């Protein structure tokens, strides 16, 4: 049996403990480069029953499954698979599992650490100072500390809860909202529940941690963004489409809010002419929340666990159980 790992562009899987365990079960082939064409991708996956897809780098549209009749398990790292045509996968008998669970103490921590770093970067103008020094300047901007500020968390899931925990080290006052939030759940994380509009109006920093869905797409439109204080900052390490980017750019250009720190965008890579690139009160990173040593260790370990469960006949983690009926004769150890 062969297992193929796609898009290991950070070259981390080969030396991981999880892959070492999978090599006891199968021949594991790791690709660190993207295929040059669709035909090359099909050739890499031909007659391969199990594929580990690293995040969202390779799309799995409906017509691809038609060319991979031997594929029966797609193990995708991360908490979602927006890039997979799940209906087509199901009809083709391809089971989907998600590999991202790990130690609850560290789950979501890499993105949470970046969130705190982005807060500090935009509030202390760290990138601007670095650029100034490189240009022979010696700027002394007035920075703002996290200490004692009010942090509004949109979402208290695996990342939001970690941000809440880290923020307590700065004695930040925590507010929280999500569509399913209750005062009791907020209090369990050390936060006070607020309605969304109230949270926006009361926070010094608003940090986005809700998942992208039909309910949250475009949730932070211009009307809502204008409820924020002029001295407030927006941080988004979740998904770009939750925020109306053009509206945010207008507010930033007007100094209607103090600044924004963004790790995610509607289009990635960000177009060179995007309005954000012209604004001095924006700090941007290139979707760096997830690619860390800690995250890859988690991915590798959970891939081994999920694939091992599947090969043992435990299909409890399959996201599309209807697929199992389409190919009844499944791989077994």
ChimeraX attribute file (.defattr): number of C-alpha atoms within 10 A of each C-alpha:
attribute: neighborCount
match mode: 1-to-1
recipient: residues
	/A:1	11
	/A:2	16
	/A:3	22
	/A:4	20
	/A:5	23
	/A:6	24
	/A:7	20
	/A:8	20
	/A:9	13
	/A:10	12
	/A:11	12
	/A:12	16
	/A:13	20
	/A:14	17
	/A:15	10
	/A:16	15
	/A:17	14
	/A:18	20
	/A:19	22
	/A:20	16
	/A:21	15
	/A:22	19
	/A:23	15
	/A:24	9
	/A:25	17
	/A:26	14
	/A:27	12
	/A:28	19
	/A:29	15
	/A:30	18
	/A:31	16
	/A:32	16
	/A:33	12
	/A:34	14
	/A:35	16
	/A:36	8
	/A:37	9
	/A:38	10
	/A:39	10
	/A:40	12
	/A:41	15
	/A:42	16
	/A:43	14
	/A:44	16
	/A:45	21
	/A:46	14
	/A:47	15
	/A:48	19
	/A:49	20
	/A:50	24
	/A:51	22
	/A:52	26
	/A:53	24
	/A:54	19
	/A:55	24
	/A:56	16
	/A:57	13
	/A:58	15
	/A:59	14
	/A:60	19
	/A:61	15
	/A:62	16
	/A:63	11
	/A:64	16
	/A:65	21
	/A:66	14
	/A:67	15
	/A:68	18
	/A:69	16
	/A:70	17
	/A:71	21
	/A:72	24
	/A:73	26
	/A:74	22
	/A:75	24
	/A:76	24
	/A:77	24
	/A:78	19
	/A:79	13
	/A:80	16
	/A:81	19
	/A:82	12
	/A:83	13
	/A:84	18
	/A:85	16
	/A:86	20
	/A:87	15
	/A:88	18
	/A:89	26
	/A:90	22
	/A:91	19
	/A:92	21
	/A:93	25
	/A:94	29
	/A:95	27
	/A:96	24
	/A:97	26
	/A:98	23
	/A:99	27
	/A:100	22
	/A:101	20
	/A:102	17
	/A:103	8
	/A:104	10
	/A:105	9
	/A:106	16
	/A:107	19
	/A:108	24
	/A:109	22
	/A:110	20
	/A:111	26
	/A:112	26
	/A:113	16
	/A:114	19
	/A:115	28
	/A:116	17
	/A:117	13
	/A:118	24
	/A:119	26
	/A:120	17
	/A:121	20
	/A:122	26
	/A:123	24
	/A:124	17
	/A:125	22
	/A:126	16
	/A:127	14
	/A:128	18
	/A:129	17
	/A:130	13
	/A:131	13
	/A:132	13
	/A:133	11
	/A:134	10
	/A:135	9
	/A:136	8
	/A:137	11
	/A:138	12
	/A:139	13
	/A:140	8
	/A:141	12
	/A:142	8
	/A:143	13
	/A:144	14
	/A:145	11
	/A:146	21
	/A:147	13
	/A:148	14
	/A:149	17
	/A:150	20
	/A:151	26
	/A:152	30
	/A:153	30
	/A:154	25
	/A:155	22
	/A:156	22
	/A:157	14
	/A:158	18
	/A:159	24
	/A:160	25
	/A:161	24
	/A:162	23
	/A:163	25
	/A:164	24
	/A:165	15
	/A:166	17
	/A:167	22
	/A:168	14
	/A:169	10
	/A:170	13
	/A:171	13
	/A:172	20
	/A:173	20
	/A:174	25
	/A:175	27
	/A:176	30
	/A:177	27
	/A:178	19
	/A:179	12
	/A:180	7
	/A:181	16
	/A:182	14
	/A:183	13
	/A:184	12
	/A:185	16
	/A:186	22
	/A:187	14
	/A:188	10
	/A:189	17
	/A:190	17
	/A:191	23
	/A:192	19
	/A:193	22
	/A:194	21
	/A:195	13
	/A:196	19
	/A:197	15
	/A:198	15
	/A:199	25
	/A:200	28
	/A:201	18
	/A:202	18
	/A:203	23
	/A:204	25
	/A:205	28
	/A:206	25
	/A:207	28
	/A:208	25
	/A:209	27
	/A:210	23
	/A:211	17
	/A:212	17
	/A:213	12
	/A:214	9
	/A:215	10
	/A:216	16
	/A:217	16
	/A:218	16
	/A:219	17
	/A:220	20
	/A:221	16
	/A:222	18
	/A:223	11
	/A:224	15
	/A:225	21
	/A:226	18
	/A:227	17
	/A:228	24
	/A:229	17
	/A:230	17
	/A:231	14
	/A:232	21
	/A:233	24
	/A:234	25
	/A:235	25
	/A:236	24
	/A:237	25
	/A:238	25
	/A:239	21
	/A:240	21
	/A:241	18
	/A:242	25
	/A:243	23
	/A:244	18
	/A:245	20
	/A:246	14
	/A:247	17
	/A:248	23
	/A:249	21
	/A:250	16
	/A:251	18
	/A:252	22
	/A:253	19
	/A:254	11
	/A:255	13
	/A:256	18
	/A:257	23
	/A:258	22
	/A:259	28
	/A:260	28
	/A:261	24
	/A:262	26
	/A:263	21
	/A:264	24
	/A:265	23
	/A:266	13
	/A:267	10
	/A:268	10
	/A:269	10
	/A:270	14
	/A:271	11
	/A:272	9
	/A:273	8
	/A:274	13
	/A:275	15
	/A:276	23
	/A:277	15
	/A:278	12
	/A:279	15
	/A:280	15
	/A:281	21
	/A:282	24
	/A:283	23
	/A:284	22
	/A:285	14
	/A:286	12
	/A:287	19
	/A:288	14
	/A:289	20
	/A:290	18
	/A:291	13
	/A:292	14
	/A:293	12
	/A:294	15
	/A:295	23
	/A:296	21
	/A:297	18
	/A:298	22
	/A:299	26
	/A:300	27
	/A:301	22
	/A:302	20
	/A:303	25
	/A:304	22
	/A:305	16
	/A:306	23
	/A:307	25
	/A:308	17
	/A:309	16
	/A:310	21
	/A:311	15
	/A:312	12
	/A:313	13
	/A:314	13
	/A:315	18
	/A:316	11
	/A:317	16
	/A:318	20
	/A:319	14
	/A:320	18
	/A:321	16
	/A:322	16
	/A:323	23
	/A:324	20
	/A:325	12
	/A:326	15
	/A:327	16
	/A:328	9
	/A:329	8
	/A:330	14
	/A:331	15
	/A:332	11
	/A:333	9
